[in-house]
Amino acid sequence: MSNQSVYSFFSQVEQDSTLKQQVKATTNKDDLLRIAQESGYNFTAEDIKAFVEKNESDELDEEELEAVAGGGIKQIWREVKNTASDVWDAIVG
């Protein structure tokens, strides 16, 4: 479920320019997790790390396909995972 929560949060980040600016401006894990929690999501820094590491390829598993069902699945998926990866890399160096 944490993988789904991380995906859902970064999907919302992709759709909300104000939230995206807040997330991209974070400089540490605690701030990122606080923003996620204020947006109604509950996951840990380890959950984000696991999501980023698990999704280094463009392949989707069944859970991820279900989460992004609809038009432009591959593009949406790519944008969400790239945002998550970019933010994580910026925070942890």
PyMOL Python script that loads the backbone (N, CA, C, O; Angstrom):
from pymol import cmd

cmd.read_pdbstr("""\
ATOM      1  N   MET A   1       0.815  -1.202   0.000  1.00  0.00           N
ATOM      2  CA  MET A   1       0.000   0.000   0.000  1.00  0.00           C
ATOM      3  C   MET A   1       0.854   1.260   0.000  1.00  0.00           C
ATOM      4  O   MET A   1       0.442   2.275  -0.561  1.00  0.00           O
ATOM      5  N   SER A   2       2.017   1.224   0.605  1.00  0.00           N
ATOM      6  CA  SER A   2       2.877   2.402   0.633  1.00  0.00           C
ATOM      7  C   SER A   2       3.298   2.816  -0.768  1.00  0.00           C
ATOM      8  O   SER A   2       3.365   4.006  -1.076  1.00  0.00           O
ATOM      9  N   ASN A   3       3.587   1.819  -1.627  1.00  0.00           N
ATOM     10  CA  ASN A   3       3.950   2.112  -3.010  1.00  0.00           C
ATOM     11  C   ASN A   3       2.827   2.883  -3.688  1.00  0.00           C
ATOM     12  O   ASN A   3       3.077   3.840  -4.420  1.00  0.00           O
ATOM     13  N   GLN A   4       1.596   2.465  -3.445  1.00  0.00           N
ATOM     14  CA  GLN A   4       0.434   3.146  -4.018  1.00  0.00           C
ATOM     15  C   GLN A   4       0.310   4.561  -3.457  1.00  0.00           C
ATOM     16  O   GLN A   4      -0.016   5.487  -4.199  1.00  0.00           O
ATOM     17  N   SER A   5       0.562   4.743  -2.175  1.00  0.00           N
ATOM     18  CA  SER A   5       0.483   6.069  -1.562  1.00  0.00           C
ATOM     19  C   SER A   5       1.530   7.013  -2.139  1.00  0.00           C
ATOM     20  O   SER A   5       1.239   8.174  -2.426  1.00  0.00           O
ATOM     21  N   VAL A   6       2.746   6.512  -2.307  1.00  0.00           N
ATOM     22  CA  VAL A   6       3.822   7.333  -2.882  1.00  0.00           C
ATOM     23  C   VAL A   6       3.441   7.706  -4.314  1.00  0.00           C
ATOM     24  O   VAL A   6       3.559   8.866  -4.707  1.00  0.00           O
ATOM     25  N   TYR A   7       2.983   6.719  -5.096  1.00  0.00           N
ATOM     26  CA  TYR A   7       2.573   6.995  -6.470  1.00  0.00           C
ATOM     27  C   TYR A   7       1.455   8.040  -6.491  1.00  0.00           C
ATOM     28  O   TYR A   7       1.516   8.996  -7.265  1.00  0.00           O
ATOM     29  N   SER A   8       0.443   7.865  -5.652  1.00  0.00           N
ATOM     30  CA  SER A   8      -0.694   8.785  -5.631  1.00  0.00           C
ATOM     31  C   SER A   8      -0.259  10.196  -5.266  1.00  0.00           C
ATOM     32  O   SER A   8      -0.737  11.166  -5.854  1.00  0.00           O
ATOM     33  N   PHE A   9       0.642  10.316  -4.303  1.00  0.00           N
ATOM     34  CA  PHE A   9       1.130  11.632  -3.907  1.00  0.00           C
ATOM     35  C   PHE A   9       1.850  12.302  -5.070  1.00  0.00           C
ATOM     36  O   PHE A   9       1.548  13.448  -5.402  1.00  0.00           O
ATOM     37  N   PHE A  10       2.794  11.609  -5.693  1.00  0.00           N
ATOM     38  CA  PHE A  10       3.548  12.229  -6.776  1.00  0.00           C
ATOM     39  C   PHE A  10       2.689  12.443  -8.020  1.00  0.00           C
ATOM     40  O   PHE A  10       2.990  13.314  -8.837  1.00  0.00           O
ATOM     41  N   SER A  11       1.636  11.667  -8.168  1.00  0.00           N
ATOM     42  CA  SER A  11       0.675  11.917  -9.233  1.00  0.00           C
ATOM     43  C   SER A  11      -0.053  13.236  -8.972  1.00  0.00           C
ATOM     44  O   SER A  11      -0.268  14.029  -9.889  1.00  0.00           O
ATOM     45  N   GLN A  12      -0.426  13.458  -7.721  1.00  0.00           N
ATOM     46  CA  GLN A  12      -1.057  14.726  -7.359  1.00  0.00           C
ATOM     47  C   GLN A  12      -0.073  15.872  -7.559  1.00  0.00           C
ATOM     48  O   GLN A  12      -0.458  16.944  -8.026  1.00  0.00           O
ATOM     49  N   VAL A  13       1.188  15.659  -7.212  1.00  0.00           N
ATOM     50  CA  VAL A  13       2.225  16.678  -7.407  1.00  0.00           C
ATOM     51  C   VAL A  13       2.284  17.074  -8.884  1.00  0.00           C
ATOM     52  O   VAL A  13       2.382  18.259  -9.204  1.00  0.00           O
ATOM     53  N   GLU A  14       2.224  16.099  -9.776  1.00  0.00           N
ATOM     54  CA  GLU A  14       2.268  16.359 -11.217  1.00  0.00           C
ATOM     55  C   GLU A  14       1.086  17.199 -11.678  1.00  0.00           C
ATOM     56  O   GLU A  14       1.211  17.963 -12.636  1.00  0.00           O
ATOM     57  N   GLN A  15      -0.047  17.072 -11.019  1.00  0.00           N
ATOM     58  CA  GLN A  15      -1.273  17.758 -11.441  1.00  0.00           C
ATOM     59  C   GLN A  15      -1.472  19.116 -10.774  1.00  0.00           C
ATOM     60  O   GLN A  15      -2.293  19.909 -11.235  1.00  0.00           O
ATOM     61  N   ASP A  16      -0.748  19.395  -9.715  1.00  0.00           N
ATOM     62  CA  ASP A  16      -0.948  20.621  -8.934  1.00  0.00           C
ATOM     63  C   ASP A  16       0.348  21.435  -8.946  1.00  0.00           C
ATOM     64  O   ASP A  16       1.311  21.079  -8.267  1.00  0.00           O
ATOM     65  N   SER A  17       0.371  22.516  -9.708  1.00  0.00           N
ATOM     66  CA  SER A  17       1.609  23.279  -9.877  1.00  0.00           C
ATOM     67  C   SER A  17       2.103  23.901  -8.568  1.00  0.00           C
ATOM     68  O   SER A  17       3.312  24.009  -8.357  1.00  0.00           O
ATOM     69  N   THR A  18       1.194  24.307  -7.694  1.00  0.00           N
ATOM     70  CA  THR A  18       1.603  24.875  -6.406  1.00  0.00           C
ATOM     71  C   THR A  18       2.259  23.807  -5.546  1.00  0.00           C
ATOM     72  O   THR A  18       3.309  24.042  -4.948  1.00  0.00           O
ATOM     73  N   LEU A  19       1.644  22.638  -5.485  1.00  0.00           N
ATOM     74  CA  LEU A  19       2.212  21.533  -4.727  1.00  0.00           C
ATOM     75  C   LEU A  19       3.555  21.114  -5.315  1.00  0.00           C
ATOM     76  O   LEU A  19       4.492  20.807  -4.579  1.00  0.00           O
ATOM     77  N   LYS A  20       3.644  21.102  -6.621  1.00  0.00           N
ATOM     78  CA  LYS A  20       4.896  20.727  -7.282  1.00  0.00           C
ATOM     79  C   LYS A  20       6.019  21.693  -6.910  1.00  0.00           C
ATOM     80  O   LYS A  20       7.147  21.265  -6.663  1.00  0.00           O
ATOM     81  N   GLN A  21       5.720  22.984  -6.867  1.00  0.00           N
ATOM     82  CA  GLN A  21       6.718  23.969  -6.458  1.00  0.00           C
ATOM     83  C   GLN A  21       7.163  23.741  -5.020  1.00  0.00           C
ATOM     84  O   GLN A  21       8.353  23.817  -4.715  1.00  0.00           O
ATOM     85  N   GLN A  22       6.209  23.462  -4.137  1.00  0.00           N
ATOM     86  CA  GLN A  22       6.543  23.194  -2.735  1.00  0.00           C
ATOM     87  C   GLN A  22       7.455  21.984  -2.618  1.00  0.00           C
ATOM     88  O   GLN A  22       8.457  22.018  -1.905  1.00  0.00           O
ATOM     89  N   VAL A  23       7.102  20.914  -3.323  1.00  0.00           N
ATOM     90  CA  VAL A  23       7.867  19.671  -3.246  1.00  0.00           C
ATOM     91  C   VAL A  23       9.265  19.869  -3.818  1.00  0.00           C
ATOM     92  O   VAL A  23      10.247  19.415  -3.230  1.00  0.00           O
ATOM     93  N   LYS A  24       9.360  20.538  -4.950  1.00  0.00           N
ATOM     94  CA  LYS A  24      10.673  20.741  -5.570  1.00  0.00           C
ATOM     95  C   LYS A  24      11.560  21.680  -4.753  1.00  0.00           C
ATOM     96  O   LYS A  24      12.781  21.672  -4.907  1.00  0.00           O
ATOM     97  N   ALA A  25      10.952  22.486  -3.889  1.00  0.00           N
ATOM     98  CA  ALA A  25      11.719  23.409  -3.047  1.00  0.00           C
ATOM     99  C   ALA A  25      12.192  22.764  -1.748  1.00  0.00           C
ATOM    100  O   ALA A  25      12.965  23.367  -1.004  1.00  0.00           O
ATOM    101  N   THR A  26      11.736  21.544  -1.470  1.00  0.00           N
ATOM    102  CA  THR A  26      12.146  20.892  -0.226  1.00  0.00           C
ATOM    103  C   THR A  26      13.629  20.573  -0.257  1.00  0.00           C
ATOM    104  O   THR A  26      14.203  20.279  -1.306  1.00  0.00           O
ATOM    105  N   THR A  27      14.227  20.639   0.912  1.00  0.00           N
ATOM    106  CA  THR A  27      15.662  20.370   1.016  1.00  0.00           C
ATOM    107  C   THR A  27      15.968  19.189   1.926  1.00  0.00           C
ATOM    108  O   THR A  27      17.125  18.801   2.087  1.00  0.00           O
ATOM    109  N   ASN A  28      14.919  18.619   2.521  1.00  0.00           N
ATOM    110  CA  ASN A  28      15.158  17.464   3.380  1.00  0.00           C
ATOM    111  C   ASN A  28      13.933  16.559   3.420  1.00  0.00           C
ATOM    112  O   ASN A  28      12.832  16.957   3.039  1.00  0.00           O
ATOM    113  N   LYS A  29      14.143  15.357   3.882  1.00  0.00           N
ATOM    114  CA  LYS A  29      13.091  14.333   3.911  1.00  0.00           C
ATOM    115  C   LYS A  29      11.924  14.746   4.792  1.00  0.00           C
ATOM    116  O   LYS A  29      10.764  14.529   4.439  1.00  0.00           O
ATOM    117  N   ASP A  30      12.232  15.342   5.938  1.00  0.00           N
ATOM    118  CA  ASP A  30      11.162  15.710   6.869  1.00  0.00           C
ATOM    119  C   ASP A  30      10.190  16.700   6.241  1.00  0.00           C
ATOM    120  O   ASP A  30       8.978  16.576   6.421  1.00  0.00           O
ATOM    121  N   ASP A  31      10.713  17.690   5.501  1.00  0.00           N
ATOM    122  CA  ASP A  31       9.834  18.653   4.836  1.00  0.00           C
ATOM    123  C   ASP A  31       8.978  17.981   3.777  1.00  0.00           C
ATOM    124  O   ASP A  31       7.789  18.276   3.654  1.00  0.00           O
ATOM    125  N   LEU A  32       9.578  17.081   3.016  1.00  0.00           N
ATOM    126  CA  LEU A  32       8.827  16.364   1.987  1.00  0.00           C
ATOM    127  C   LEU A  32       7.712  15.524   2.613  1.00  0.00           C
ATOM    128  O   LEU A  32       6.582  15.518   2.125  1.00  0.00           O
ATOM    129  N   LEU A  33       8.034  14.825   3.686  1.00  0.00           N
ATOM    130  CA  LEU A  33       7.037  13.991   4.361  1.00  0.00           C
ATOM    131  C   LEU A  33       5.943  14.841   4.996  1.00  0.00           C
ATOM    132  O   LEU A  33       4.782  14.433   5.026  1.00  0.00           O
ATOM    133  N   ARG A  34       6.303  16.021   5.506  1.00  0.00           N
ATOM    134  CA  ARG A  34       5.311  16.938   6.087  1.00  0.00           C
ATOM    135  C   ARG A  34       4.339  17.416   5.004  1.00  0.00           C
ATOM    136  O   ARG A  34       3.129  17.452   5.227  1.00  0.00           O
ATOM    137  N   ILE A  35       4.863  17.780   3.840  1.00  0.00           N
ATOM    138  CA  ILE A  35       4.007  18.224   2.736  1.00  0.00           C
ATOM    139  C   ILE A  35       3.075  17.091   2.310  1.00  0.00           C
ATOM    140  O   ILE A  35       1.888  17.313   2.070  1.00  0.00           O
ATOM    141  N   ALA A  36       3.616  15.882   2.219  1.00  0.00           N
ATOM    142  CA  ALA A  36       2.797  14.729   1.843  1.00  0.00           C
ATOM    143  C   ALA A  36       1.692  14.507   2.875  1.00  0.00           C
ATOM    144  O   ALA A  36       0.537  14.277   2.517  1.00  0.00           O
ATOM    145  N   GLN A  37       2.053  14.576   4.147  1.00  0.00           N
ATOM    146  CA  GLN A  37       1.080  14.348   5.216  1.00  0.00           C
ATOM    147  C   GLN A  37      -0.001  15.436   5.198  1.00  0.00           C
ATOM    148  O   GLN A  37      -1.182  15.141   5.384  1.00  0.00           O
ATOM    149  N   GLU A  38       0.399  16.680   4.975  1.00  0.00           N
ATOM    150  CA  GLU A  38      -0.576  17.774   4.894  1.00  0.00           C
ATOM    151  C   GLU A  38      -1.510  17.607   3.700  1.00  0.00           C
ATOM    152  O   GLU A  38      -2.618  18.143   3.688  1.00  0.00           O
ATOM    153  N   SER A  39      -1.054  16.863   2.701  1.00  0.00           N
ATOM    154  CA  SER A  39      -1.869  16.592   1.513  1.00  0.00           C
ATOM    155  C   SER A  39      -2.690  15.317   1.658  1.00  0.00           C
ATOM    156  O   SER A  39      -3.393  14.917   0.730  1.00  0.00           O
ATOM    157  N   GLY A  40      -2.600  14.679   2.830  1.00  0.00           N
ATOM    158  CA  GLY A  40      -3.424  13.507   3.109  1.00  0.00           C
ATOM    159  C   GLY A  40      -2.756  12.168   2.846  1.00  0.00           C
ATOM    160  O   GLY A  40      -3.435  11.143   2.780  1.00  0.00           O
ATOM    161  N   TYR A  41      -1.428  12.159   2.693  1.00  0.00           N
ATOM    162  CA  TYR A  41      -0.710  10.914   2.407  1.00  0.00           C
ATOM    163  C   TYR A  41       0.164  10.546   3.596  1.00  0.00           C
ATOM    164  O   TYR A  41       0.692  11.412   4.293  1.00  0.00           O
ATOM    165  N   ASN A  42       0.305   9.251   3.809  1.00  0.00           N
ATOM    166  CA  ASN A  42       1.098   8.775   4.931  1.00  0.00           C
ATOM    167  C   ASN A  42       2.048   7.676   4.457  1.00  0.00           C
ATOM    168  O   ASN A  42       1.637   6.543   4.206  1.00  0.00           O
ATOM    169  N   PHE A  43       3.319   8.035   4.342  1.00  0.00           N
ATOM    170  CA  PHE A  43       4.365   7.082   3.990  1.00  0.00           C
ATOM    171  C   PHE A  43       5.674   7.592   4.557  1.00  0.00           C
ATOM    172  O   PHE A  43       5.755   8.724   5.034  1.00  0.00           O
ATOM    173  N   THR A  44       6.685   6.767   4.506  1.00  0.00           N
ATOM    174  CA  THR A  44       7.982   7.108   5.086  1.00  0.00           C
ATOM    175  C   THR A  44       8.988   7.447   4.000  1.00  0.00           C
ATOM    176  O   THR A  44       8.735   7.244   2.812  1.00  0.00           O
ATOM    177  N   ALA A  45      10.130   7.963   4.423  1.00  0.00           N
ATOM    178  CA  ALA A  45      11.227   8.221   3.488  1.00  0.00           C
ATOM    179  C   ALA A  45      11.691   6.915   2.853  1.00  0.00           C
ATOM    180  O   ALA A  45      12.056   6.885   1.678  1.00  0.00           O
ATOM    181  N   GLU A  46      11.675   5.843   3.630  1.00  0.00           N
ATOM    182  CA  GLU A  46      12.053   4.529   3.087  1.00  0.00           C
ATOM    183  C   GLU A  46      11.081   4.079   2.003  1.00  0.00           C
ATOM    184  O   GLU A  46      11.482   3.421   1.043  1.00  0.00           O
ATOM    185  N   ASP A  47       9.804   4.429   2.152  1.00  0.00           N
ATOM    186  CA  ASP A  47       8.814   4.097   1.129  1.00  0.00           C
ATOM    187  C   ASP A  47       9.133   4.818  -0.182  1.00  0.00           C
ATOM    188  O   ASP A  47       9.019   4.232  -1.259  1.00  0.00           O
ATOM    189  N   ILE A  48       9.533   6.091  -0.090  1.00  0.00           N
ATOM    190  CA  ILE A  48       9.903   6.839  -1.295  1.00  0.00           C
ATOM    191  C   ILE A  48      11.139   6.218  -1.930  1.00  0.00           C
ATOM    192  O   ILE A  48      11.188   6.010  -3.142  1.00  0.00           O
ATOM    193  N   LYS A  49      12.129   5.926  -1.106  1.00  0.00           N
ATOM    194  CA  LYS A  49      13.352   5.307  -1.611  1.00  0.00           C
ATOM    195  C   LYS A  49      13.032   3.997  -2.327  1.00  0.00           C
ATOM    196  O   LYS A  49      13.532   3.750  -3.424  1.00  0.00           O
ATOM    197  N   ALA A  50      12.207   3.166  -1.713  1.00  0.00           N
ATOM    198  CA  ALA A  50      11.833   1.883  -2.312  1.00  0.00           C
ATOM    199  C   ALA A  50      11.080   2.095  -3.625  1.00  0.00           C
ATOM    200  O   ALA A  50      11.304   1.369  -4.594  1.00  0.00           O
ATOM    201  N   PHE A  51      10.195   3.081  -3.659  1.00  0.00           N
ATOM    202  CA  PHE A  51       9.444   3.391  -4.880  1.00  0.00           C
ATOM    203  C   PHE A  51      10.401   3.796  -5.997  1.00  0.00           C
ATOM    204  O   PHE A  51      10.301   3.296  -7.117  1.00  0.00           O
ATOM    205  N   VAL A  52      11.322   4.694  -5.692  1.00  0.00           N
ATOM    206  CA  VAL A  52      12.276   5.171  -6.703  1.00  0.00           C
ATOM    207  C   VAL A  52      13.149   4.029  -7.198  1.00  0.00           C
ATOM    208  O   VAL A  52      13.343   3.868  -8.403  1.00  0.00           O
ATOM    209  N   GLU A  53      13.676   3.236  -6.274  1.00  0.00           N
ATOM    210  CA  GLU A  53      14.544   2.129  -6.662  1.00  0.00           C
ATOM    211  C   GLU A  53      13.789   1.068  -7.454  1.00  0.00           C
ATOM    212  O   GLU A  53      14.317   0.521  -8.422  1.00  0.00           O
ATOM    213  N   LYS A  54      12.566   0.777  -7.050  1.00  0.00           N
ATOM    214  CA  LYS A  54      11.768  -0.252  -7.719  1.00  0.00           C
ATOM    215  C   LYS A  54      11.396   0.176  -9.129  1.00  0.00           C
ATOM    216  O   LYS A  54      11.234  -0.660 -10.018  1.00  0.00           O
ATOM    217  N   ASN A  55      11.264   1.459  -9.327  1.00  0.00           N
ATOM    218  CA  ASN A  55      10.722   1.960 -10.586  1.00  0.00           C
ATOM    219  C   ASN A  55      11.763   2.643 -11.460  1.00  0.00           C
ATOM    220  O   ASN A  55      11.458   3.604 -12.167  1.00  0.00           O
ATOM    221  N   GLU A  56      12.983   2.147 -11.410  1.00  0.00           N
ATOM    222  CA  GLU A  56      14.022   2.721 -12.242  1.00  0.00           C
ATOM    223  C   GLU A  56      13.798   2.432 -13.722  1.00  0.00           C
ATOM    224  O   GLU A  56      14.312   3.155 -14.576  1.00  0.00           O
ATOM    225  N   SER A  57      13.050   1.401 -14.032  1.00  0.00           N
ATOM    226  CA  SER A  57      12.721   1.105 -15.428  1.00  0.00           C
ATOM    227  C   SER A  57      11.342   1.677 -15.742  1.00  0.00           C
ATOM    228  O   SER A  57      10.661   2.200 -14.859  1.00  0.00           O
ATOM    229  N   ASP A  58      10.939   1.572 -17.003  1.00  0.00           N
ATOM    230  CA  ASP A  58       9.614   2.045 -17.410  1.00  0.00           C
ATOM    231  C   ASP A  58       8.560   0.947 -17.350  1.00  0.00           C
ATOM    232  O   ASP A  58       7.428   1.153 -17.786  1.00  0.00           O
ATOM    233  N   GLU A  59       8.920  -0.217 -16.815  1.00  0.00           N
ATOM    234  CA  GLU A  59       7.981  -1.328 -16.755  1.00  0.00           C
ATOM    235  C   GLU A  59       6.976  -1.117 -15.623  1.00  0.00           C
ATOM    236  O   GLU A  59       7.332  -0.624 -14.553  1.00  0.00           O
ATOM    237  N   LEU A  60       5.744  -1.487 -15.861  1.00  0.00           N
ATOM    238  CA  LEU A  60       4.682  -1.365 -14.875  1.00  0.00           C
ATOM    239  C   LEU A  60       4.240  -2.748 -14.422  1.00  0.00           C
ATOM    240  O   LEU A  60       4.080  -3.656 -15.238  1.00  0.00           O
ATOM    241  N   ASP A  61       4.040  -2.906 -13.099  1.00  0.00           N
ATOM    242  CA  ASP A  61       3.477  -4.162 -12.627  1.00  0.00           C
ATOM    243  C   ASP A  61       1.954  -4.021 -12.569  1.00  0.00           C
ATOM    244  O   ASP A  61       1.425  -2.954 -12.879  1.00  0.00           O
ATOM    245  N   GLU A  62       1.255  -5.065 -12.182  1.00  0.00           N
ATOM    246  CA  GLU A  62      -0.213  -5.059 -12.176  1.00  0.00           C
ATOM    247  C   GLU A  62      -0.790  -3.936 -11.313  1.00  0.00           C
ATOM    248  O   GLU A  62      -1.735  -3.260 -11.720  1.00  0.00           O
ATOM    249  N   GLU A  63      -0.222  -3.741 -10.130  1.00  0.00           N
ATOM    250  CA  GLU A  63      -0.712  -2.696  -9.217  1.00  0.00           C
ATOM    251  C   GLU A  63      -0.551  -1.320  -9.849  1.00  0.00           C
ATOM    252  O   GLU A  63      -1.445  -0.479  -9.759  1.00  0.00           O
ATOM    253  N   GLU A  64       0.590  -1.096 -10.488  1.00  0.00           N
ATOM    254  CA  GLU A  64       0.852   0.195 -11.105  1.00  0.00           C
ATOM    255  C   GLU A  64      -0.041   0.419 -12.325  1.00  0.00           C
ATOM    256  O   GLU A  64      -0.517   1.533 -12.545  1.00  0.00           O
ATOM    257  N   LEU A  65      -0.272  -0.623 -13.116  1.00  0.00           N
ATOM    258  CA  LEU A  65      -1.177  -0.505 -14.255  1.00  0.00           C
ATOM    259  C   LEU A  65      -2.569  -0.120 -13.792  1.00  0.00           C
ATOM    260  O   LEU A  65      -3.225   0.729 -14.395  1.00  0.00           O
ATOM    261  N   GLU A  66      -3.010  -0.750 -12.718  1.00  0.00           N
ATOM    262  CA  GLU A  66      -4.326  -0.441 -12.165  1.00  0.00           C
ATOM    263  C   GLU A  66      -4.382   1.003 -11.687  1.00  0.00           C
ATOM    264  O   GLU A  66      -5.400   1.675 -11.852  1.00  0.00           O
ATOM    265  N   ALA A  67      -3.294   1.479 -11.096  1.00  0.00           N
ATOM    266  CA  ALA A  67      -3.258   2.831 -10.541  1.00  0.00           C
ATOM    267  C   ALA A  67      -3.323   3.900 -11.632  1.00  0.00           C
ATOM    268  O   ALA A  67      -3.866   4.981 -11.408  1.00  0.00           O
ATOM    269  N   VAL A  68      -2.780   3.607 -12.798  1.00  0.00           N
ATOM    270  CA  VAL A  68      -2.725   4.624 -13.848  1.00  0.00           C
ATOM    271  C   VAL A  68      -3.616   4.292 -15.041  1.00  0.00           C
ATOM    272  O   VAL A  68      -3.428   4.839 -16.127  1.00  0.00           O
ATOM    273  N   ALA A  69      -4.585   3.399 -14.846  1.00  0.00           N
ATOM    274  CA  ALA A  69      -5.464   3.004 -15.944  1.00  0.00           C
ATOM    275  C   ALA A  69      -6.103   4.240 -16.570  1.00  0.00           C
ATOM    276  O   ALA A  69      -6.584   5.132 -15.870  1.00  0.00           O
ATOM    277  N   GLY A  70      -6.100   4.272 -17.878  1.00  0.00           N
ATOM    278  CA  GLY A  70      -6.649   5.405 -18.609  1.00  0.00           C
ATOM    279  C   GLY A  70      -5.711   5.780 -19.738  1.00  0.00           C
ATOM    280  O   GLY A  70      -4.773   5.046 -20.049  1.00  0.00           O
ATOM    281  N   GLY A  71      -5.965   6.914 -20.345  1.00  0.00           N
ATOM    282  CA  GLY A  71      -5.160   7.346 -21.483  1.00  0.00           C
ATOM    283  C   GLY A  71      -3.767   7.782 -21.095  1.00  0.00           C
ATOM    284  O   GLY A  71      -3.541   8.297 -20.000  1.00  0.00           O
ATOM    285  N   GLY A  72      -2.847   7.572 -21.995  1.00  0.00           N
ATOM    286  CA  GLY A  72      -1.474   8.032 -21.808  1.00  0.00           C
ATOM    287  C   GLY A  72      -0.761   7.397 -20.636  1.00  0.00           C
ATOM    288  O   GLY A  72       0.045   8.052 -19.977  1.00  0.00           O
ATOM    289  N   ILE A  73      -1.038   6.146 -20.364  1.00  0.00           N
ATOM    290  CA  ILE A  73      -0.501   5.476 -19.185  1.00  0.00           C
ATOM    291  C   ILE A  73       1.015   5.601 -19.088  1.00  0.00           C
ATOM    292  O   ILE A  73       1.542   5.989 -18.046  1.00  0.00           O
ATOM    293  N   LYS A  74       1.709   5.274 -20.160  1.00  0.00           N
ATOM    294  CA  LYS A  74       3.177   5.288 -20.104  1.00  0.00           C
ATOM    295  C   LYS A  74       3.707   6.690 -19.828  1.00  0.00           C
ATOM    296  O   LYS A  74       4.642   6.839 -19.041  1.00  0.00           O
ATOM    297  N   GLN A  75       3.139   7.722 -20.449  1.00  0.00           N
ATOM    298  CA  GLN A  75       3.616   9.087 -20.247  1.00  0.00           C
ATOM    299  C   GLN A  75       3.346   9.556 -18.825  1.00  0.00           C
ATOM    300  O   GLN A  75       4.219  10.147 -18.189  1.00  0.00           O
ATOM    301  N   ILE A  76       2.156   9.300 -18.331  1.00  0.00           N
ATOM    302  CA  ILE A  76       1.821   9.676 -16.956  1.00  0.00           C
ATOM    303  C   ILE A  76       2.767   8.982 -15.990  1.00  0.00           C
ATOM    304  O   ILE A  76       3.305   9.608 -15.077  1.00  0.00           O
ATOM    305  N   TRP A  77       2.963   7.700 -16.193  1.00  0.00           N
ATOM    306  CA  TRP A  77       3.841   6.916 -15.335  1.00  0.00           C
ATOM    307  C   TRP A  77       5.245   7.501 -15.344  1.00  0.00           C
ATOM    308  O   TRP A  77       5.851   7.684 -14.288  1.00  0.00           O
ATOM    309  N   ARG A  78       5.760   7.791 -16.519  1.00  0.00           N
ATOM    310  CA  ARG A  78       7.108   8.337 -16.659  1.00  0.00           C
ATOM    311  C   ARG A  78       7.238   9.661 -15.899  1.00  0.00           C
ATOM    312  O   ARG A  78       8.222   9.874 -15.191  1.00  0.00           O
ATOM    313  N   GLU A  79       6.258  10.541 -16.042  1.00  0.00           N
ATOM    314  CA  GLU A  79       6.294  11.841 -15.385  1.00  0.00           C
ATOM    315  C   GLU A  79       6.277  11.695 -13.862  1.00  0.00           C
ATOM    316  O   GLU A  79       7.036  12.363 -13.160  1.00  0.00           O
ATOM    317  N   VAL A  80       5.417  10.827 -13.366  1.00  0.00           N
ATOM    318  CA  VAL A  80       5.302  10.627 -11.919  1.00  0.00           C
ATOM    319  C   VAL A  80       6.599  10.042 -11.360  1.00  0.00           C
ATOM    320  O   VAL A  80       7.130  10.550 -10.372  1.00  0.00           O
ATOM    321  N   LYS A  81       7.108   8.990 -11.977  1.00  0.00           N
ATOM    322  CA  LYS A  81       8.319   8.364 -11.441  1.00  0.00           C
ATOM    323  C   LYS A  81       9.530   9.283 -11.590  1.00  0.00           C
ATOM    324  O   LYS A  81      10.414   9.275 -10.734  1.00  0.00           O
ATOM    325  N   ASN A  82       9.584  10.074 -12.664  1.00  0.00           N
ATOM    326  CA  ASN A  82      10.694  11.011 -12.824  1.00  0.00           C
ATOM    327  C   ASN A  82      10.651  12.115 -11.777  1.00  0.00           C
ATOM    328  O   ASN A  82      11.690  12.499 -11.239  1.00  0.00           O
ATOM    329  N   THR A  83       9.470  12.624 -11.485  1.00  0.00           N
ATOM    330  CA  THR A  83       9.347  13.639 -10.442  1.00  0.00           C
ATOM    331  C   THR A  83       9.771  13.071  -9.097  1.00  0.00           C
ATOM    332  O   THR A  83      10.535  13.701  -8.367  1.00  0.00           O
ATOM    333  N   ALA A  84       9.277  11.885  -8.769  1.00  0.00           N
ATOM    334  CA  ALA A  84       9.656  11.248  -7.500  1.00  0.00           C
ATOM    335  C   ALA A  84      11.165  11.050  -7.437  1.00  0.00           C
ATOM    336  O   ALA A  84      11.788  11.335  -6.414  1.00  0.00           O
ATOM    337  N   SER A  85      11.741  10.573  -8.504  1.00  0.00           N
ATOM    338  CA  SER A  85      13.178  10.324  -8.543  1.00  0.00           C
ATOM    339  C   SER A  85      13.971  11.622  -8.431  1.00  0.00           C
ATOM    340  O   SER A  85      14.949  11.686  -7.686  1.00  0.00           O
ATOM    341  N   ASP A  86      13.560  12.654  -9.161  1.00  0.00           N
ATOM    342  CA  ASP A  86      14.265  13.935  -9.114  1.00  0.00           C
ATOM    343  C   ASP A  86      14.233  14.551  -7.718  1.00  0.00           C
ATOM    344  O   ASP A  86      15.247  15.039  -7.219  1.00  0.00           O
ATOM    345  N   VAL A  87      13.064  14.521  -7.102  1.00  0.00           N
ATOM    346  CA  VAL A  87      12.928  15.092  -5.751  1.00  0.00           C
ATOM    347  C   VAL A  87      13.773  14.282  -4.766  1.00  0.00           C
ATOM    348  O   VAL A  87      14.490  14.855  -3.946  1.00  0.00           O
ATOM    349  N   TRP A  88      13.689  12.970  -4.844  1.00  0.00           N
ATOM    350  CA  TRP A  88      14.458  12.123  -3.930  1.00  0.00           C
ATOM    351  C   TRP A  88      15.955  12.369  -4.104  1.00  0.00           C
ATOM    352  O   TRP A  88      16.677  12.519  -3.119  1.00  0.00           O
ATOM    353  N   ASP A  89      16.421  12.410  -5.344  1.00  0.00           N
ATOM    354  CA  ASP A  89      17.851  12.638  -5.609  1.00  0.00           C
ATOM    355  C   ASP A  89      18.303  13.996  -5.089  1.00  0.00           C
ATOM    356  O   ASP A  89      19.408  14.123  -4.562  1.00  0.00           O
ATOM    357  N   ALA A  90      17.462  15.003  -5.231  1.00  0.00           N
ATOM    358  CA  ALA A  90      17.811  16.346  -4.756  1.00  0.00           C
ATOM    359  C   ALA A  90      17.934  16.379  -3.236  1.00  0.00           C
ATOM    360  O   ALA A  90      18.764  17.104  -2.689  1.00  0.00           O
ATOM    361  N   ILE A  91      17.108  15.594  -2.565  1.00  0.00           N
ATOM    362  CA  ILE A  91      17.111  15.599  -1.104  1.00  0.00           C
ATOM    363  C   ILE A  91      18.270  14.790  -0.539  1.00  0.00           C
ATOM    364  O   ILE A  91      18.937  15.230   0.398  1.00  0.00           O
ATOM    365  N   VAL A  92      18.511  13.617  -1.100  1.00  0.00           N
ATOM    366  CA  VAL A  92      19.531  12.741  -0.522  1.00  0.00           C
ATOM    367  C   VAL A  92      20.892  12.869  -1.207  1.00  0.00           C
ATOM    368  O   VAL A  92      21.887  12.294  -0.766  1.00  0.00           O
ATOM    369  N   GLY A  93      20.907  13.633  -2.288  1.00  0.00           N
ATOM    370  CA  GLY A  93      22.188  13.882  -2.957  1.00  0.00           C
ATOM    371  C   GLY A  93      22.580  12.772  -3.803  1.00  0.00           C
ATOM    372  O   GLY A  93      23.634  12.822  -4.437  1.00  0.00           O
TER     373      GLY A  93
END
""", "prot")
cmd.dss("prot")
cmd.show_as("cartoon", "prot")
cmd.util.cbc("prot")
cmd.orient("prot")
